[in-house]
Amino acid sequence: MKVFYSNYAPLPLPRQNRFPASKYSLLRQRVMESGLIPTRDLRIPSPATDEQLLLVHTPAYLARAMHGKLSPKEMRRIGFPWSEDLVQRVRYSVGGTIEACRSALNDGMAINLSGGTHHAHPDFGSGFCMFNDVAVAARCMQAEGLVGNVLILDCDVHQGDGTAAIFADDPSVFTFSIHGAKNFPSRKQQSDLDLPLQEGCGDEDYLQILEDGLNQVVGRVKAELVLYLAGADPFREDVFGGMALTKTGLAQRDRLVLGRCRDSEIPVATVLSGGYARKVEDTVNIHFQTLRICLEHAKRGTQAGK
């Protein structure tokens, strides 16, 4: 199983910004030190090109985002100060999801150790999301003739509003979002299947609702590729989550999603999406747990194919 990652150091962010940028470098270090993944399977992706980004984003927005021409209000909505480093980071993050999709189509499963920027719309960014990597990757796979129908399973605690809006009138991409009903964004979009959760939802209720949703979708939607957003932010200690899931519950979630896709023989590209625990180590542990579970399912798939 191929693992894609960016080699950038954490962005210097204003003190009031609560995005834990260090989680990516800490996770990368943890993965490399673990020895779980052979060096040959750890890949730095190519950055997304303008042509790829334009499959989703408008030319005017792309030009302004690339050259630092977004207004202060637009950048506040995104949540980061503009910089050349930020632009390069997001290009590599989108590129990682694109290459994870290609790899999943070849090998059955792959993961990008970032991505899941599902709040970005065609002409504006929002909620720590400048470009929508999941939407761009889905469109790239379709444009390259590799797939026709795509299923996006979004288990970040926040609704994938940008993704839902992008594919609102496109039956070739099914959008599924399980999220906090009263969480960000305040103005929700209409996914093909939305599963809104009440604040304080715990493991048992969450897993039952998720399983019911998967029963409605997986196997019935004739998808040739799944993009799975494995957010760490439903964790009970997440600053922006509002849910009460434990790390064990999140592991069960990953096994449920990946197992259902594997049983249906649908390739899965996983991205990590949000995670804002009070202790960044908790977020890193949850993301690392997702990686381990992806690897377990990838190995089972390889053994089953022998």
Rosetta silent file (secondary structure, phi, psi, omega in degrees, C-alpha in Angstrom):
SEQUENCE: MKVFYSNYAPLPLPRQNRFPASKYSLLRQRVMESGLIPTRDLRIPSPATDEQLLLVHTPAYLARAMHGKLSPKEMRRIGFPWSEDLVQRVRYSVGGTIEACRSALNDGMAINLSGGTHHAHPDFGSGFCMFNDVAVAARCMQAEGLVGNVLILDCDVHQGDGTAAIFADDPSVFTFSIHGAKNFPSRKQQSDLDLPLQEGCGDEDYLQILEDGLNQVVGRVKAELVLYLAGADPFREDVFGGMALTKTGLAQRDRLVLGRCRDSEIPVATVLSGGYARKVEDTVNIHFQTLRICLEHAKRGTQAGK
SCORE:     score description
SCORE:     0.000 S_00000001
   1 L     0.000  129.279 -179.544    0.000    0.000    0.000 S_00000001
   2 E   -84.558  140.600  178.982    1.380    3.388   -1.012 S_00000001
   3 E  -121.882  124.026 -177.259    1.480    6.255    1.504 S_00000001
   4 E  -108.586  139.349 -177.026    1.743    9.826    0.208 S_00000001
   5 L  -151.990  156.544  174.317    2.983   12.734    2.286 S_00000001
   6 L   -95.115  145.468 -177.151    4.322   16.265    2.015 S_00000001
   7 L   -99.231   18.742 -178.037    7.834   16.958    3.284 S_00000001
   8 L   -78.987  147.617  170.852    7.116   20.527    4.401 S_00000001
   9 L   -73.911  161.190  179.691    7.878   21.836    7.896 S_00000001
  10 L   -57.412  143.412  175.226    4.903   23.235    9.881 S_00000001
  11 L   -69.570  139.559  171.101    3.581   26.601    8.748 S_00000001
  12 L   -75.194  116.047 -176.217    4.234   29.519   11.105 S_00000001
  13 L  -114.643  153.450  175.029    0.703   30.520   12.136 S_00000001
  14 L   -57.249  150.357 -175.823   -0.616   33.395   14.256 S_00000001
  15 L   -57.070  -35.372 -176.554   -0.953   32.527   17.943 S_00000001
  16 L   -76.592  -12.489  178.802   -4.750   32.757   17.817 S_00000001
  17 L   -77.369  123.289 -173.683   -4.948   30.195   14.985 S_00000001
  18 L   -98.859   12.137  176.168   -5.820   26.845   16.558 S_00000001
  19 L   -73.465  121.629 -176.554   -5.028   24.677   13.546 S_00000001
  20 L   -81.634   76.287 -174.818   -2.387   22.167   14.770 S_00000001
  21 L   -59.298  -25.926 -178.266   -0.084   22.407   11.747 S_00000001
  22 H   -68.621  -13.967 -175.984    2.571   20.364   13.560 S_00000001
  23 H   -60.989  -32.515 -177.307    0.366   17.253   13.414 S_00000001
  24 H   -68.877  -45.467  179.577    1.539   16.523    9.863 S_00000001
  25 H   -69.304  -36.907  177.883    5.250   16.568   10.628 S_00000001
  26 H   -65.615  -40.138  178.653    4.704   14.628   13.873 S_00000001
  27 H   -66.359  -45.055  179.003    2.643   12.024   12.027 S_00000001
  28 H   -58.039  -43.800  178.793    5.214   11.713    9.250 S_00000001
  29 H   -62.198  -42.221  179.934    7.947   11.196   11.856 S_00000001
  30 H   -62.372  -43.770 -179.393    5.834    8.589   13.657 S_00000001
  31 H   -62.677  -45.893 -176.956    5.197    6.683   10.425 S_00000001
  32 H   -67.131  -37.051 -179.551    8.858    6.659    9.424 S_00000001
  33 H   -74.441  -23.495 -175.456   10.032    5.580   12.863 S_00000001
  34 H   -71.965  -28.455 -175.758    7.423    2.810   13.082 S_00000001
  35 L    72.792    9.045 -179.364    8.823    0.769   10.199 S_00000001
  36 L   -64.907  -36.299 -173.162    5.258   -0.176    9.227 S_00000001
  37 L  -112.126  125.012  175.357    5.669    1.002    5.652 S_00000001
  38 L   -57.285  145.293 -177.718    8.620   -0.008    3.444 S_00000001
  39 H   -54.395  -35.712 -177.857   10.599    3.013    2.288 S_00000001
  40 H   -65.593  -20.920 -177.893    9.701    2.269   -1.330 S_00000001
  41 H   -97.267   -0.244  174.134    6.006    2.735   -0.484 S_00000001
  42 E   -94.822  116.677 -170.480    6.450    6.161    1.161 S_00000001
  43 E  -125.639  137.043  166.827    6.032    8.703   -1.618 S_00000001
  44 L   -90.782  121.075 -174.554    6.222   12.478   -1.947 S_00000001
  45 L   -76.695  166.241  168.414    3.589   13.298   -4.587 S_00000001
  46 L   -75.847  144.620  178.134    3.845   15.688   -7.491 S_00000001
  47 L   -67.998  148.213  176.995    2.112   18.994   -6.760 S_00000001
  48 L   -62.566  140.377  179.306   -1.295   19.515   -8.332 S_00000001
  49 L   -89.002  165.912  174.609   -1.123   21.515  -11.560 S_00000001
  50 H   -58.516  -41.165 -178.649   -3.265   24.477  -12.542 S_00000001
  51 H   -60.215  -40.081  178.197   -4.992   22.267  -15.103 S_00000001
  52 H   -68.462  -44.566 -179.687   -5.973   19.783  -12.407 S_00000001
  53 H   -63.619  -32.502 -179.076   -7.182   22.463   -9.999 S_00000001
  54 L   -73.627   -7.254  173.052   -9.242   24.057  -12.769 S_00000001
  55 L   -68.008  -17.990 -179.109  -11.287   20.870  -13.053 S_00000001
  56 L  -125.554  -43.607 -170.903  -13.070   22.162   -9.934 S_00000001
  57 L   -95.536  149.735 -176.711  -12.023   25.729   -9.156 S_00000001
  58 L   -73.029  149.300  178.969  -12.791   28.830  -11.208 S_00000001
  59 H   -56.960  -40.083 -177.753   -9.967   30.509  -13.153 S_00000001
  60 H   -65.156  -44.386  179.841  -10.483   33.801  -11.312 S_00000001
  61 H   -66.243  -43.902 -179.535  -10.276   32.197   -7.871 S_00000001
  62 H   -59.402  -45.550 -178.243   -7.259   30.080   -8.802 S_00000001
  63 H   -61.974  -43.763 -178.830   -5.357   33.104  -10.143 S_00000001
  64 H   -69.508  -37.649  179.316   -6.059   35.190   -7.056 S_00000001
  65 H   -67.643  -38.788 -177.825   -5.217   32.327   -4.685 S_00000001
  66 H   -69.003  -32.645 -170.639   -1.948   31.553   -6.476 S_00000001
  67 L  -111.668   17.678  174.789   -0.691   35.142   -6.529 S_00000001
  68 L    69.910   29.674 -176.985   -1.758   36.418   -3.135 S_00000001
  69 L  -101.672    5.889  175.712   -4.627   38.506   -4.485 S_00000001
  70 L   -71.164  144.997 -178.240   -7.331   37.187   -2.170 S_00000001
  71 L   -70.592  160.115  175.047   -8.810   39.852    0.068 S_00000001
  72 H   -54.864  -37.721  178.652   -8.141   39.886    3.830 S_00000001
  73 H   -63.798  -41.707  178.903  -11.764   38.808    4.331 S_00000001
  74 H   -64.835  -39.618  179.677  -11.290   35.842    1.976 S_00000001
  75 H   -70.698  -35.251  175.644   -8.109   34.786    3.774 S_00000001
  76 H   -63.527  -36.430  178.470   -9.804   35.078    7.178 S_00000001
  77 H   -65.162  -36.569  176.162  -12.514   32.768    5.869 S_00000001
  78 H   -70.836  -41.765  175.561   -9.821   30.253    4.893 S_00000001
  79 L   105.644   -1.680  178.392   -8.106   30.684    8.252 S_00000001
  80 L  -123.611  150.041  168.170   -4.470   31.040    7.189 S_00000001
  81 L   -74.178  144.710 -178.677   -2.354   34.055    6.197 S_00000001
  82 L   -71.416  143.083  172.900   -1.337   33.893    2.526 S_00000001
  83 L  -161.529  160.900  174.741    2.234   32.880    1.682 S_00000001
  84 H   -60.669  -37.822  178.779    4.148   31.124   -1.066 S_00000001
  85 H   -62.085  -40.187  178.573    4.691   28.237    1.355 S_00000001
  86 H   -61.225  -44.499  179.812    0.940   27.908    1.863 S_00000001
  87 H   -60.176  -45.205  179.643    0.376   27.712   -1.901 S_00000001
  88 H   -64.993  -39.646  178.762    3.019   25.020   -2.288 S_00000001
  89 H   -58.640  -48.769 -175.857    1.633   23.075    0.660 S_00000001
  90 H   -69.330  -32.495  175.270   -1.877   22.958   -0.739 S_00000001
  91 H   -61.272  -45.150 -179.618   -0.610   21.981   -4.186 S_00000001
  92 H   -68.461  -36.111  178.678    1.250   19.013   -2.666 S_00000001
  93 H   -63.606  -45.261  177.190   -1.721   18.085   -0.479 S_00000001
  94 H   -64.925  -42.926  178.074   -4.037   17.971   -3.498 S_00000001
  95 H   -59.101  -36.710  178.030   -1.387   16.117   -5.483 S_00000001
  96 H   -63.058  -38.685  178.964   -1.168   13.526   -2.713 S_00000001
  97 H   -71.639  -38.399  176.156   -4.877   12.789   -2.948 S_00000001
  98 H   -59.366  -48.003 -176.996   -4.722   12.552   -6.736 S_00000001
  99 H   -71.970  -30.473  174.703   -1.858   10.058   -6.569 S_00000001
 100 H   -63.968  -37.011  176.926   -3.505    8.124   -3.728 S_00000001
 101 H   -64.643  -46.631  178.681   -6.527    7.650   -6.000 S_00000001
 102 H   -59.949  -43.311 -179.065   -4.383    6.347   -8.854 S_00000001
 103 H   -65.754  -40.719  178.385   -2.553    4.025   -6.472 S_00000001
 104 H   -62.533  -38.189  178.819   -5.808    2.739   -4.950 S_00000001
 105 H   -65.525  -28.774  177.784   -7.128    1.926   -8.409 S_00000001
 106 H   -83.913  -41.704 -169.301   -3.987   -0.151   -9.032 S_00000001
 107 H  -111.640   -8.782 -179.495   -3.533   -1.747   -5.601 S_00000001
 108 L    99.307  -28.047 -177.389   -6.955   -1.556   -3.958 S_00000001
 109 E  -159.765  143.572  175.340   -6.001    0.885   -1.202 S_00000001
 110 E  -157.418  166.850 -178.466   -3.790    3.929   -0.588 S_00000001
 111 E  -143.038  142.110  171.373   -3.600    6.852    1.835 S_00000001
 112 E  -108.288  124.148 -176.725   -2.620   10.507    1.760 S_00000001
 113 L   -79.969   32.848  170.635   -1.332   11.725    5.130 S_00000001
 114 L  -159.586 -149.491  175.595   -3.116   15.044    4.653 S_00000001
 115 L    79.470 -173.444 -176.410   -6.040   16.181    2.498 S_00000001
 116 L    84.647   29.810 -176.058   -9.740   16.162    3.175 S_00000001
 117 L   -85.451   71.301 -167.295  -10.140   19.898    2.543 S_00000001
 118 L   -86.831   -0.320  178.015  -13.874   19.567    1.984 S_00000001
 119 L   -91.412   -8.249 -179.564  -14.960   23.123    2.848 S_00000001
 120 L   -76.079  130.780  177.614  -13.421   24.658   -0.295 S_00000001
 121 E  -101.342  172.934 -178.898  -15.957   25.663   -2.958 S_00000001
 122 L   -57.058  -34.901 -173.154  -15.205   26.365   -6.633 S_00000001
 123 L  -122.501   13.358  172.379  -14.724   30.105   -6.065 S_00000001
 124 E  -162.157  155.701  176.022  -13.789   30.476   -2.397 S_00000001
 125 L  -104.406  165.085 -176.556  -11.999   28.704    0.426 S_00000001
 126 E  -166.081  151.961  170.096  -13.201   28.181    3.977 S_00000001
 127 L    53.770   51.292 -179.062  -12.436   26.447    7.251 S_00000001
 128 L    68.651   19.244 -176.571   -8.687   25.779    6.719 S_00000001
 129 E  -126.300  114.013  177.652   -9.417   24.664    3.129 S_00000001
 130 L   -90.455  -46.336  177.300   -8.068   26.583    0.115 S_00000001
 131 L  -126.255  149.741 -177.634   -8.677   23.931   -2.584 S_00000001
 132 L   -91.695   94.236 -174.540  -10.926   20.897   -2.437 S_00000001
 133 H   -63.121  -37.183 -177.980   -8.486   18.017   -2.903 S_00000001
 134 H   -66.421  -44.423  178.859  -11.163   15.314   -2.808 S_00000001
 135 H   -65.534  -43.060  179.883  -13.243   16.973   -5.532 S_00000001
 136 H   -62.538  -43.924 -179.361  -10.172   17.673   -7.672 S_00000001
 137 H   -64.027  -42.048  177.930   -8.958   14.078   -7.345 S_00000001
 138 H   -60.838  -45.277  179.473  -12.376   12.676   -8.266 S_00000001
 139 H   -65.120  -37.615  178.170  -12.537   14.912  -11.325 S_00000001
 140 H   -62.788  -44.689 -179.283   -8.970   13.956  -12.327 S_00000001
 141 H   -63.017  -37.887  177.515   -9.779   10.251  -12.208 S_00000001
 142 H   -69.634  -42.928 -178.286  -12.857   10.858  -14.355 S_00000001
 143 H   -64.526  -31.839  179.091  -10.989   13.123  -16.788 S_00000001
 144 L   -83.158   -0.651  178.524   -8.283   10.497  -17.220 S_00000001
 145 L    74.031   18.949 -177.681  -10.932    7.888  -18.004 S_00000001
 146 L   -84.543  -30.030  178.474   -9.968    5.750  -15.010 S_00000001
 147 L  -143.340  160.449  171.869  -13.399    5.781  -13.356 S_00000001
 148 L  -106.434  -56.807 -176.645  -16.941    6.829  -14.090 S_00000001
 149 L  -107.039  137.623 -176.870  -18.717    6.800  -10.719 S_00000001
 150 E  -126.965  142.064  174.213  -17.159    7.913   -7.424 S_00000001
 151 E  -116.000  124.949  177.406  -18.392    7.616   -3.826 S_00000001
 152 E  -106.217  113.166  179.077  -17.178   10.153   -1.256 S_00000001
 153 E  -103.074  103.426 -172.295  -17.559    8.876    2.325 S_00000001
 154 E  -103.508  106.646  179.547  -16.987   11.876    4.583 S_00000001
 155 L  -110.465   19.719  166.531  -16.573   11.004    8.272 S_00000001
 156 L   -66.850  151.817 -176.588  -15.057   14.304    9.341 S_00000001
 157 L   -71.508  -14.219  178.500  -17.142   15.823   12.146 S_00000001
 158 L  -103.890  142.020 -179.698  -17.954   18.835    9.938 S_00000001
 159 L   -61.077  140.653  176.432  -20.217   18.582    6.918 S_00000001
 160 L   -80.700   70.681 -172.120  -18.399   18.454    3.579 S_00000001
 161 H   -66.814  -39.806  178.762  -20.273   21.499    2.327 S_00000001
 162 H   -63.991  -44.178  179.422  -17.857   22.385   -0.465 S_00000001
 163 H   -63.126  -43.405  179.324  -17.866   18.848   -1.817 S_00000001
 164 H   -61.177  -42.163 -179.219  -21.665   18.655   -1.640 S_00000001
 165 H   -67.514  -40.997 -178.123  -22.029   21.936   -3.531 S_00000001
 166 H   -61.334  -40.358 -174.580  -19.512   20.973   -6.227 S_00000001
 167 L  -105.448   19.140 -174.155  -21.288   17.704   -7.044 S_00000001
 168 L   -56.918  -37.003 -176.114  -24.863   18.801   -6.322 S_00000001
 169 L  -111.246   23.741 -175.491  -26.040   18.239   -9.892 S_00000001
 170 L  -120.779  103.101 -178.738  -23.688   15.399  -10.813 S_00000001
 171 L   -70.568   -8.707 -179.685  -25.068   11.860  -10.440 S_00000001
 172 L   -79.828  -13.101  178.400  -21.649   10.374  -11.197 S_00000001
 173 E  -125.265  117.234  179.927  -20.342   11.430   -7.749 S_00000001
 174 E   -96.784  124.962 -178.893  -22.286   10.390   -4.640 S_00000001
 175 E  -106.276  128.049 -177.018  -21.599   12.524   -1.560 S_00000001
 176 E  -125.974  127.339 -178.698  -22.104   11.024    1.924 S_00000001
 177 E  -139.017  122.586  172.441  -21.505   13.059    5.083 S_00000001
 178 E  -110.688  120.783 -165.660  -21.921   12.063    8.740 S_00000001
 179 E  -158.303  165.998  175.713  -21.374   15.155   10.873 S_00000001
 180 E   -67.614  126.863 -175.691  -22.423   17.277   13.824 S_00000001
 181 L   -62.176  -34.865 -175.488  -25.812   18.835   13.086 S_00000001
 182 L  -107.845   12.199 -178.712  -24.951   22.127   14.810 S_00000001
 183 L   -88.628  174.335  175.763  -21.252   22.208   13.992 S_00000001
 184 L   -58.031  142.003   -3.661  -19.425   24.240   11.335 S_00000001
 185 L   -82.203  154.045 -179.093  -20.462   25.276    8.746 S_00000001
 186 L   -67.436  -33.209  177.392  -23.575   27.031    9.987 S_00000001
 187 L  -102.175  102.213 -178.665  -25.037   26.986    6.469 S_00000001
 188 L   -79.757  154.311  170.157  -25.065   23.372    5.336 S_00000001
 189 L  -100.892  173.931 -178.828  -25.271   22.188    1.727 S_00000001
 190 L   -99.773  107.412  172.133  -27.270   19.177    0.553 S_00000001
 191 L   -78.590  168.164  174.423  -25.204   16.004    0.205 S_00000001
 192 L   -64.396  -33.716  171.523  -26.679   12.965   -1.525 S_00000001
 193 E  -142.951  115.457  174.919  -26.897   11.480    1.980 S_00000001
 194 E  -106.992  133.891  176.307  -26.475   13.590    5.106 S_00000001
 195 E  -121.643   85.677 -178.942  -26.411   11.953    8.542 S_00000001
 196 E   -76.151  136.949 -176.189  -26.565   14.816   11.079 S_00000001
 197 E  -113.852  147.114  175.897  -25.636   13.902   14.655 S_00000001
 198 L   -77.710  151.733  179.148  -26.618   15.478   17.934 S_00000001
 199 L   -59.003  139.755  179.398  -23.920   17.008   20.127 S_00000001
 200 L    85.345    6.836  179.069  -22.343   14.504   22.503 S_00000001
 201 L   -58.351  132.555 -178.022  -22.995   11.488   20.273 S_00000001
 202 L  -106.666 -172.673 -172.736  -20.882    8.557   21.485 S_00000001
 203 H   -54.539  -53.524 -171.780  -19.436    5.378   20.042 S_00000001
 204 H   -61.794  -49.602 -179.256  -22.505    3.146   20.071 S_00000001
 205 H   -65.822  -42.487 -179.077  -24.957    5.595   18.506 S_00000001
 206 H   -59.062  -49.528 -175.843  -22.402    6.886   16.007 S_00000001
 207 H   -65.577  -34.994  177.992  -21.467    3.437   14.766 S_00000001
 208 H   -67.504  -44.022  179.177  -25.088    2.365   14.428 S_00000001
 209 H   -64.766  -42.339  178.699  -26.005    5.465   12.410 S_00000001
 210 H   -62.523  -45.836 -179.541  -22.894    5.066   10.263 S_00000001
 211 H   -61.688  -42.152  177.775  -23.610    1.393    9.598 S_00000001
 212 H   -60.455  -40.917  178.545  -27.208    2.187    8.631 S_00000001
 213 H   -65.548  -43.419  178.468  -25.928    4.837    6.234 S_00000001
 214 H   -62.605  -36.479  177.301  -23.365    2.515    4.683 S_00000001
 215 H   -61.796  -31.184  179.099  -26.096   -0.075    4.189 S_00000001
 216 H   -74.941  -24.606 -166.522  -28.016    2.487    2.151 S_00000001
 217 H  -112.960  -58.521 -173.479  -25.062    3.391   -0.035 S_00000001
 218 E   -65.930  128.105 -177.247  -22.235    0.853   -0.411 S_00000001
 219 L    95.259  -28.753  178.203  -23.205   -1.782   -2.937 S_00000001
 220 L   -94.386  -36.000  172.020  -26.157    0.243   -4.186 S_00000001
 221 E   -82.002  122.431 -174.850  -24.110    3.120   -5.547 S_00000001
 222 L   -81.394   64.548 -175.728  -22.163    1.606   -8.428 S_00000001
 223 L   -83.480  143.840  175.092  -18.911    3.284   -7.455 S_00000001
 224 L  -102.907   -6.363  179.455  -15.568    2.385   -9.000 S_00000001
 225 E  -156.875  137.876  172.245  -13.619    4.381   -6.389 S_00000001
 226 E  -112.185  133.651  168.054  -14.229    5.502   -2.801 S_00000001
 227 E  -106.722  117.289 -174.806  -12.624    8.581   -1.286 S_00000001
 228 E  -108.822  118.304  177.211  -12.761    8.179    2.501 S_00000001
 229 E   -94.923  102.870 -172.878  -12.319   11.228    4.751 S_00000001
 230 L   -97.035   64.479 -177.483  -11.213    9.720    8.066 S_00000001
 231 L   -58.662  140.885  175.070  -11.429   12.813   10.267 S_00000001
 232 L   -88.001   -3.941 -170.413   -9.973   12.549   13.776 S_00000001
 233 L   -81.703   -4.765  166.966  -12.270   15.318   15.006 S_00000001
 234 L   -72.853   -3.754 -179.567  -15.236   13.237   16.253 S_00000001
 235 E   -59.702  141.301 -173.284  -12.850   12.394   19.151 S_00000001
 236 L   -64.594  -20.183  178.878  -14.240   13.390   22.552 S_00000001
 237 L  -100.630   14.590 -179.620  -11.231   15.603   23.349 S_00000001
 238 E   -79.592  134.891 -177.215  -11.379   17.529   20.055 S_00000001
 239 L   -64.145  -37.494 -174.926  -11.669   21.292   20.458 S_00000001
 240 L  -106.590   11.709 -170.244  -13.971   21.698   17.436 S_00000001
 241 L   -87.351  -58.402 -177.017  -15.729   18.323   17.523 S_00000001
 242 L    79.092    2.300  177.241  -18.634   18.282   19.955 S_00000001
 243 L  -101.326  176.735 -177.117  -18.840   14.481   19.747 S_00000001
 244 L  -127.790   29.036 -179.057  -17.915   11.900   22.401 S_00000001
 245 E   -72.987  143.577  173.996  -16.185    9.173   20.389 S_00000001
 246 L   -90.568  170.767  174.824  -13.255    7.327   21.926 S_00000001
 247 H   -63.376  -35.020  176.454  -10.143    6.228   20.066 S_00000001
 248 H   -64.339  -42.226  177.838  -11.556    2.699   20.154 S_00000001
 249 H   -62.930  -38.652  178.271  -14.779    3.948   18.580 S_00000001
 250 H   -68.284  -34.638  174.604  -12.843    5.721   15.845 S_00000001
 251 H   -65.008  -40.903  176.985  -10.908    2.520   15.132 S_00000001
 252 H   -63.686  -37.579  175.774  -14.214    0.669   14.820 S_00000001
 253 H   -58.872  -49.379 -178.991  -15.405    3.371   12.436 S_00000001
 254 H   -61.234  -43.118 -179.745  -12.359    2.919   10.197 S_00000001
 255 H   -66.156  -36.073  179.063  -12.722   -0.857   10.191 S_00000001
 256 H   -65.188  -49.194 -178.202  -16.426   -0.578    9.405 S_00000001
 257 H   -65.040  -52.342 -175.243  -15.918    1.764    6.447 S_00000001
 258 H   -67.861  -36.775  178.471  -12.848    0.055    5.005 S_00000001
 259 H   -65.882  -40.443  179.311  -14.221   -3.427    5.586 S_00000001
 260 H   -65.168  -41.236  178.247  -17.477   -2.621    3.832 S_00000001
 261 H   -67.126  -40.386  179.389  -15.623   -1.192    0.834 S_00000001
 262 H   -64.250  -42.543  178.955  -13.235   -4.147    0.752 S_00000001
 263 H   -61.630  -31.243  179.382  -16.135   -6.619    0.887 S_00000001
 264 L   -90.265    2.164  177.265  -17.675   -4.799   -2.087 S_00000001
 265 L    58.773   41.954  176.845  -14.299   -4.818   -3.898 S_00000001
 266 L  -106.173  125.855  175.875  -14.218   -1.041   -4.298 S_00000001
 267 L   -60.495  143.616 -176.888  -10.764    0.634   -4.270 S_00000001
 268 E  -127.216  126.594  168.698  -10.363    3.148   -1.434 S_00000001
 269 E  -107.341  118.326 -177.708   -8.193    6.262   -1.232 S_00000001
 270 E   -99.229  138.161  171.229   -8.135    7.531    2.368 S_00000001
 271 E  -124.902  158.469 -167.246   -7.369   11.105    3.403 S_00000001
 272 L   -93.138  -26.312  173.559   -7.027   12.265    7.002 S_00000001
 273 L    59.925 -145.975 -168.313   -9.103   15.456    7.092 S_00000001
 274 L   -81.301  165.111  177.408   -9.628   17.294   10.413 S_00000001
 275 L   174.863  114.495 -171.234   -8.283   16.749   13.896 S_00000001
 276 L  -139.548   45.332 -178.641   -7.913   19.403   16.621 S_00000001
 277 E   -63.260  153.435  179.000   -7.521   17.556   19.926 S_00000001
 278 L   -56.506  -36.407  173.955   -6.426   19.513   22.970 S_00000001
 279 L  -108.053  118.260 -175.948   -3.248   17.438   22.903 S_00000001
 280 H   -58.579  -27.240  179.240   -1.836   17.217   19.394 S_00000001
 281 H   -61.747  -32.718  177.699   -0.448   13.772   20.286 S_00000001
 282 H   -65.162  -43.285  177.654   -4.021   12.459   20.488 S_00000001
 283 H   -62.194  -44.720  178.730   -4.729   13.633   16.942 S_00000001
 284 H   -60.859  -42.084  179.392   -1.482   12.086   15.706 S_00000001
 285 H   -62.693  -40.072  179.573   -2.335    8.802   17.448 S_00000001
 286 H   -66.844  -45.301  178.103   -5.788    8.700   15.835 S_00000001
 287 H   -62.423  -40.403  179.123   -4.397    9.410   12.359 S_00000001
 288 H   -65.170  -37.771  175.702   -1.684    6.783   12.885 S_00000001
 289 H   -60.138  -41.771  176.689   -4.374    4.330   13.981 S_00000001
 290 H   -60.964  -43.303  177.867   -6.219    4.993   10.701 S_00000001
 291 H   -59.471  -45.741 -179.662   -3.031    4.264    8.772 S_00000001
 292 H   -60.416  -40.696 -178.270   -2.546    0.954   10.613 S_00000001
 293 H   -70.373  -37.655  173.554   -6.116   -0.094    9.867 S_00000001
 294 H   -58.691  -43.811 -178.868   -5.718    0.827    6.191 S_00000001
 295 H   -64.695  -40.446  176.751   -2.610   -1.311    6.103 S_00000001
 296 H   -57.129  -47.194 -177.562   -4.448   -4.235    7.746 S_00000001
 297 H   -70.775  -33.460  176.647   -7.164   -4.131    5.090 S_00000001
 298 H   -64.076  -41.102 -179.947   -4.642   -3.716    2.287 S_00000001
 299 H   -67.254  -39.221  178.268   -2.813   -6.852    3.439 S_00000001
 300 H   -63.073  -39.713  179.013   -6.069   -8.797    3.690 S_00000001
 301 H   -64.637  -39.365  178.462   -6.931   -7.756    0.167 S_00000001
 302 H   -65.020  -42.718  179.674   -3.533   -8.894   -1.102 S_00000001
 303 H   -66.433  -38.322 -179.697   -3.867  -12.254    0.636 S_00000001
 304 H   -66.150  -29.345 -177.940   -7.408  -12.715   -0.685 S_00000001
 305 L   -80.756   -9.252 -178.190   -6.166  -12.077   -4.224 S_00000001
 306 L   -76.795    0.000    0.000   -3.558  -14.828   -4.067 S_00000001
